[in-house]
Structure formats: structure tokens, C-alpha cells
Amino acid sequence: MEEGTDERTKSLETEAIAPTPMFNNAKAITIEVK
């Protein structure tokens, strides 16, 4: 499950980097907290 989520998160991060880099940063923090 973690592996699948990681792949999905990577895709979301790549997409978020273009539209909202700040949002991506928040997501990265969430991943670390998790």
C-alpha cells in the first residue's frame, strides 16, 4: 500500500509543481509527517 501511495503521490507532486509549487511543498511536509 505504501509503495502504491508513494507512486501516486509522486505523480500528484509532479502535477502540483507546475500549477502550485507551494501546494507541493505542503504535500511533501505531509508525507514526512506521515
PDB file with SEQRES, HELIX, SHEET and CRYST1 records, atoms N, CA, C and O in Angstrom:
SEQRES   1 A   34  MET GLU GLU GLY THR ASP GLU ARG THR LYS SER LEU GLU          
SEQRES   2 A   34  THR GLU ALA ILE ALA PRO THR PRO MET PHE ASN ASN ALA          
SEQRES   3 A   34  LYS ALA ILE THR ILE GLU VAL LYS                              
HELIX    1 AA1 GLU A    2  ILE A   17  1                                  16    
HELIX    2 AA2 PRO A   21  VAL A   33  1                                  13    
CRYST1    1.000    1.000    1.000  90.00  90.00  90.00 P 1           1          
ATOM      1  N   MET A   1       0.855  -1.209   0.000  1.00  0.00           N  
ATOM      2  CA  MET A   1       0.000   0.000   0.000  1.00  0.00           C  
ATOM      3  C   MET A   1       0.889   1.256   0.000  1.00  0.00           C  
ATOM      4  O   MET A   1       0.662   2.194  -0.765  1.00  0.00           O  
ATOM      5  N   GLU A   2       1.874   1.248   0.852  1.00  0.00           N  
ATOM      6  CA  GLU A   2       2.755   2.435   0.927  1.00  0.00           C  
ATOM      7  C   GLU A   2       3.423   2.685  -0.422  1.00  0.00           C  
ATOM      8  O   GLU A   2       3.522   3.823  -0.879  1.00  0.00           O  
ATOM      9  N   GLU A   3       3.877   1.607  -1.046  1.00  0.00           N  
ATOM     10  CA  GLU A   3       4.552   1.767  -2.345  1.00  0.00           C  
ATOM     11  C   GLU A   3       3.598   2.397  -3.349  1.00  0.00           C  
ATOM     12  O   GLU A   3       3.961   3.342  -4.050  1.00  0.00           O  
ATOM     13  N   GLY A   4       2.381   1.874  -3.415  1.00  0.00           N  
ATOM     14  CA  GLY A   4       1.397   2.427  -4.361  1.00  0.00           C  
ATOM     15  C   GLY A   4       1.137   3.898  -4.050  1.00  0.00           C  
ATOM     16  O   GLY A   4       1.098   4.730  -4.958  1.00  0.00           O  
ATOM     17  N   THR A   5       0.962   4.213  -2.798  1.00  0.00           N  
ATOM     18  CA  THR A   5       0.702   5.611  -2.435  1.00  0.00           C  
ATOM     19  C   THR A   5       1.881   6.485  -2.834  1.00  0.00           C  
ATOM     20  O   THR A   5       1.704   7.605  -3.313  1.00  0.00           O  
ATOM     21  N   ASP A   6       3.072   5.969  -2.634  1.00  0.00           N  
ATOM     22  CA  ASP A   6       4.260   6.760  -2.980  1.00  0.00           C  
ATOM     23  C   ASP A   6       4.237   7.099  -4.473  1.00  0.00           C  
ATOM     24  O   ASP A   6       4.477   8.243  -4.860  1.00  0.00           O  
ATOM     25  N   GLU A   7       3.949   6.103  -5.299  1.00  0.00           N  
ATOM     26  CA  GLU A   7       3.910   6.355  -6.750  1.00  0.00           C  
ATOM     27  C   GLU A   7       2.830   7.385  -7.057  1.00  0.00           C  
ATOM     28  O   GLU A   7       3.049   8.304  -7.846  1.00  0.00           O  
ATOM     29  N   ARG A   8       1.693   7.233  -6.449  1.00  0.00           N  
ATOM     30  CA  ARG A   8       0.584   8.163  -6.707  1.00  0.00           C  
ATOM     31  C   ARG A   8       0.995   9.560  -6.233  1.00  0.00           C  
ATOM     32  O   ARG A   8       0.768  10.544  -6.936  1.00  0.00           O  
ATOM     33  N   THR A   9       1.575   9.647  -5.090  1.00  0.00           N  
ATOM     34  CA  THR A   9       1.995  10.955  -4.563  1.00  0.00           C  
ATOM     35  C   THR A   9       2.997  11.598  -5.509  1.00  0.00           C  
ATOM     36  O   THR A   9       2.945  12.803  -5.755  1.00  0.00           O  
ATOM     37  N   LYS A  10       3.906  10.795  -6.036  1.00  0.00           N  
ATOM     38  CA  LYS A  10       4.923  11.348  -6.954  1.00  0.00           C  
ATOM     39  C   LYS A  10       4.221  11.978  -8.156  1.00  0.00           C  
ATOM     40  O   LYS A  10       4.575  13.078  -8.580  1.00  0.00           O  
ATOM     41  N   SER A  11       3.244  11.289  -8.692  1.00  0.00           N  
ATOM     42  CA  SER A  11       2.512  11.820  -9.859  1.00  0.00           C  
ATOM     43  C   SER A  11       1.825  13.129  -9.464  1.00  0.00           C  
ATOM     44  O   SER A  11       1.894  14.118 -10.193  1.00  0.00           O  
ATOM     45  N   LEU A  12       1.175  13.126  -8.330  1.00  0.00           N  
ATOM     46  CA  LEU A  12       0.461  14.334  -7.879  1.00  0.00           C  
ATOM     47  C   LEU A  12       1.462  15.457  -7.650  1.00  0.00           C  
ATOM     48  O   LEU A  12       1.205  16.608  -8.001  1.00  0.00           O  
ATOM     49  N   GLU A  13       2.583  15.122  -7.069  1.00  0.00           N  
ATOM     50  CA  GLU A  13       3.601  16.160  -6.810  1.00  0.00           C  
ATOM     51  C   GLU A  13       4.080  16.772  -8.119  1.00  0.00           C  
ATOM     52  O   GLU A  13       4.164  17.994  -8.240  1.00  0.00           O  
ATOM     53  N   THR A  14       4.389  15.945  -9.084  1.00  0.00           N  
ATOM     54  CA  THR A  14       4.867  16.449 -10.385  1.00  0.00           C  
ATOM     55  C   THR A  14       3.815  17.374 -10.983  1.00  0.00           C  
ATOM     56  O   THR A  14       4.148  18.423 -11.533  1.00  0.00           O  
ATOM     57  N   GLU A  15       2.562  16.993 -10.877  1.00  0.00           N  
ATOM     58  CA  GLU A  15       1.492  17.826 -11.453  1.00  0.00           C  
ATOM     59  C   GLU A  15       1.321  19.097 -10.627  1.00  0.00           C  
ATOM     60  O   GLU A  15       1.054  20.168 -11.173  1.00  0.00           O  
ATOM     61  N   ALA A  16       1.473  18.976  -9.333  1.00  0.00           N  
ATOM     62  CA  ALA A  16       1.280  20.148  -8.460  1.00  0.00           C  
ATOM     63  C   ALA A  16       2.425  21.140  -8.640  1.00  0.00           C  
ATOM     64  O   ALA A  16       2.236  22.346  -8.486  1.00  0.00           O  
ATOM     65  N   ILE A  17       3.593  20.638  -8.960  1.00  0.00           N  
ATOM     66  CA  ILE A  17       4.756  21.544  -9.103  1.00  0.00           C  
ATOM     67  C   ILE A  17       4.451  22.606 -10.164  1.00  0.00           C  
ATOM     68  O   ILE A  17       4.821  23.768  -9.999  1.00  0.00           O  
ATOM     69  N   ALA A  18       3.795  22.223 -11.227  1.00  0.00           N  
ATOM     70  CA  ALA A  18       3.523  23.179 -12.315  1.00  0.00           C  
ATOM     71  C   ALA A  18       2.479  24.215 -11.888  1.00  0.00           C  
ATOM     72  O   ALA A  18       2.748  25.414 -11.968  1.00  0.00           O  
ATOM     73  N   PRO A  19       1.303  23.788 -11.442  1.00  0.00           N  
ATOM     74  CA  PRO A  19       0.232  24.729 -11.100  1.00  0.00           C  
ATOM     75  C   PRO A  19       0.475  25.444  -9.776  1.00  0.00           C  
ATOM     76  O   PRO A  19       0.272  26.654  -9.684  1.00  0.00           O  
ATOM     77  N   THR A  20       0.905  24.712  -8.752  1.00  0.00           N  
ATOM     78  CA  THR A  20       1.089  25.344  -7.438  1.00  0.00           C  
ATOM     79  C   THR A  20       2.278  24.726  -6.717  1.00  0.00           C  
ATOM     80  O   THR A  20       2.140  23.680  -6.083  1.00  0.00           O  
ATOM     81  N   PRO A  21       3.426  25.348  -6.804  1.00  0.00           N  
ATOM     82  CA  PRO A  21       4.617  24.837  -6.124  1.00  0.00           C  
ATOM     83  C   PRO A  21       4.455  24.867  -4.607  1.00  0.00           C  
ATOM     84  O   PRO A  21       4.980  24.003  -3.906  1.00  0.00           O  
ATOM     85  N   MET A  22       3.745  25.837  -4.116  1.00  0.00           N  
ATOM     86  CA  MET A  22       3.536  25.932  -2.654  1.00  0.00           C  
ATOM     87  C   MET A  22       2.746  24.718  -2.174  1.00  0.00           C  
ATOM     88  O   MET A  22       3.072  24.116  -1.151  1.00  0.00           O  
ATOM     89  N   PHE A  23       1.709  24.370  -2.921  1.00  0.00           N  
ATOM     90  CA  PHE A  23       0.888  23.210  -2.543  1.00  0.00           C  
ATOM     91  C   PHE A  23       1.771  21.970  -2.476  1.00  0.00           C  
ATOM     92  O   PHE A  23       1.632  21.146  -1.572  1.00  0.00           O  
ATOM     93  N   ASN A  24       2.671  21.845  -3.430  1.00  0.00           N  
ATOM     94  CA  ASN A  24       3.567  20.672  -3.454  1.00  0.00           C  
ATOM     95  C   ASN A  24       4.389  20.645  -2.174  1.00  0.00           C  
ATOM     96  O   ASN A  24       4.594  19.583  -1.586  1.00  0.00           O  
ATOM     97  N   ASN A  25       4.848  21.781  -1.753  1.00  0.00           N  
ATOM     98  CA  ASN A  25       5.663  21.848  -0.532  1.00  0.00           C  
ATOM     99  C   ASN A  25       4.854  21.317   0.655  1.00  0.00           C  
ATOM    100  O   ASN A  25       5.360  20.525   1.451  1.00  0.00           O  
ATOM    101  N   ALA A  26       3.621  21.747   0.767  1.00  0.00           N  
ATOM    102  CA  ALA A  26       2.770  21.296   1.876  1.00  0.00           C  
ATOM    103  C   ALA A  26       2.599  19.780   1.793  1.00  0.00           C  
ATOM    104  O   ALA A  26       2.604  19.090   2.812  1.00  0.00           O  
ATOM    105  N   LYS A  27       2.450  19.272   0.579  1.00  0.00           N  
ATOM    106  CA  LYS A  27       2.254  17.827   0.429  1.00  0.00           C  
ATOM    107  C   LYS A  27       3.519  17.099   0.889  1.00  0.00           C  
ATOM    108  O   LYS A  27       3.432  16.075   1.566  1.00  0.00           O  
ATOM    109  N   ALA A  28       4.669  17.611   0.531  1.00  0.00           N  
ATOM    110  CA  ALA A  28       5.930  16.964   0.931  1.00  0.00           C  
ATOM    111  C   ALA A  28       6.005  16.907   2.457  1.00  0.00           C  
ATOM    112  O   ALA A  28       6.425  15.898   3.023  1.00  0.00           O  
ATOM    113  N   ILE A  29       5.605  17.972   3.108  1.00  0.00           N  
ATOM    114  CA  ILE A  29       5.638  18.004   4.581  1.00  0.00           C  
ATOM    115  C   ILE A  29       4.699  16.929   5.129  1.00  0.00           C  
ATOM    116  O   ILE A  29       5.033  16.216   6.075  1.00  0.00           O  
ATOM    117  N   THR A  30       3.526  16.828   4.518  1.00  0.00           N  
ATOM    118  CA  THR A  30       2.558  15.818   4.975  1.00  0.00           C  
ATOM    119  C   THR A  30       3.164  14.429   4.851  1.00  0.00           C  
ATOM    120  O   THR A  30       2.998  13.589   5.735  1.00  0.00           O  
ATOM    121  N   ILE A  31       3.862  14.194   3.760  1.00  0.00           N  
ATOM    122  CA  ILE A  31       4.473  12.871   3.558  1.00  0.00           C  
ATOM    123  C   ILE A  31       5.484  12.615   4.674  1.00  0.00           C  
ATOM    124  O   ILE A  31       5.527  11.521   5.236  1.00  0.00           O  
ATOM    125  N   GLU A  32       6.284  13.610   4.989  1.00  0.00           N  
ATOM    126  CA  GLU A  32       7.299  13.434   6.044  1.00  0.00           C  
ATOM    127  C   GLU A  32       6.611  13.163   7.377  1.00  0.00           C  
ATOM    128  O   GLU A  32       7.027  12.273   8.119  1.00  0.00           O  
ATOM    129  N   VAL A  33       5.578  13.910   7.681  1.00  0.00           N  
ATOM    130  CA  VAL A  33       4.855  13.728   8.947  1.00  0.00           C  
ATOM    131  C   VAL A  33       4.281  12.317   8.995  1.00  0.00           C  
ATOM    132  O   VAL A  33       4.320  11.654  10.032  1.00  0.00           O  
ATOM    133  N   LYS A  34       3.749  11.867   7.864  1.00  0.00           N  
ATOM    134  CA  LYS A  34       3.155  10.523   7.819  1.00  0.00           C  
ATOM    135  C   LYS A  34       4.266   9.521   8.073  1.00  0.00           C  
ATOM    136  O   LYS A  34       4.019   8.315   8.086  1.00  0.00           O  
TER     137      LYS A  34                                                      
END                                                                             
